[in-house]
Amino acid sequence: MTDKTIQFTISDEHEKEMREILVSVYNSLVEKGYNPTSQLVGYILSEDPTYITTHNNARSLIRKIDRDELLQVLLKSYLKS
């Protein structure tokens, strides 16, 4: 085991792609009548794809995002506010 801190670096382009996917998945969940915030939190915490609808290929899209990277971007965005 190492005592070094792991650092993540995400390019602006990759961050933009994650944002677009997340918005698309969010909109698909809304269209199907789900609470998108609850569904996305469930997915992020468990990585269980059944939290995400297959509508508009949302389930396949969300699996393209690495959860660790997503959490980093979300935290960074939250702390900027």
N, C-alpha and C positions, 0 to 999 in steps of 0.2 A: 504494500500500500504506500502511496506517496502523500506527502504533505503539501504538494503544490496545488494551487488554485487553478481550476480549468477555466479558460477564457473562451467565450464565443464571439465570433465576428460574423455579422450578417451584412451583406452588401445592400445598398439602397434598392437595387433592382430586385433582389430576392425578397426584400421586405415588401415591395410594391406588389409582387406576384402573390405573396401570402395574403396581403390585404384584399386583393381582388378575389381570391378563392374564398376567403372568409365571408366577404360580402355576398358572393354568389350563393354559398351554402346557407347563410343567414336568410336570404330572400327565399330560397327554396323551402326552408322550414316554415317561414311565415305563410307562403302560398299553400302549404299543406295543413295549416292551422295549428302548428306546434308553437310552444313557447321557445323561441330560438336561443335565448340566453340559457335557459335551463338545459336544453338539449346539448348545446355546445360545451357547457361546463361539465356535464356528464361525460361527454366524449373526451374532453381534455384530461379529466381526472382518471378515467378508466381505460381509455383508448379502445373502448368497445364501439365498433362502427354502427351497431344497431341504434345508437342514439341519433344517428343522422339518416334522414330520408334518402331513398334512392331517386326521388324526384329530381329531374334536371341533372342527373349524374352527380348529385351532391356528395354521396357517400364516397365515390371514387375520387372526387376532387379533394375532399378533406384529408384523405389518406396520403396526399402528395406533400402535406405539410408536416414537418418534424415538430412534435409537440414541444420539445425543449426550445427550439428556435421560436416557436409561436409564443411561448410563455415569456421569453426574453423580450420580444417585440411588444407584447401587451404590457409588460411591466414598465418598459422604457416609455411607452406612450402614456401610460397612466401617471407616471411620475413627472412627465413634462407638463401636464395640465395644471 
